[in-house]
Amino acid sequence: MKTVSYGVLIFNEQGQLLLAHATGQKHWDIPKGGAEEGESAREAAIREVREETGIELAADSLQELGRWPYLSRKDLHLFRVDLLTRDCDIAACRCTSFFPHRKSGAMIPEVDRFRWVDVAEIPALAAKSMTALLQSLPGFESLSPAPPRSATARTD
């Protein structure tokens, strides 16, 4: 049986995607993760964004993209949100989700850096599986920014 992770593609007004660097890994990723018991797909995606970035998203700001094949044993249920850069200061992003370091056992954040990237930069930064999934989304390569909503995110 396949598991499902829930994530959000966060775009700014330049059509750039927010990526988070996975601590201790070479790749960058979108905020995503599994649902907790009783959570809807939307609730899980919002919580994952909050835990991994500190960004608070309004439920009604998310556009449903649906469930997509990702790995042999995992699908991704994706949403999209368009934010104004002034409402989403990535310098203020902080991950509050921690795990034990595989060697030292010290608790380290799940992600340690954040950046806005042009769609063309994704293959050089993201894992091959994430790049393939994103490139399979209809119209992804030719994304133009949707009109962003002001004040739908907080990073405080």
Secondary structure, 3 states (H helix, E strand, C coil): CCEEEEEEEEECCCCCEEEEEECCCCCEECCEECCCCCCCHHHHHHHHHHHHHCCCCCHHHCEEEEEEEEECCEEEEEEEEEECHHHCCHHHCCCCCEEECCCCCCEEECEEEEEEECHHHHHHHECHHHHHHHHHCCCHHHCCCCCCECCCCCCC
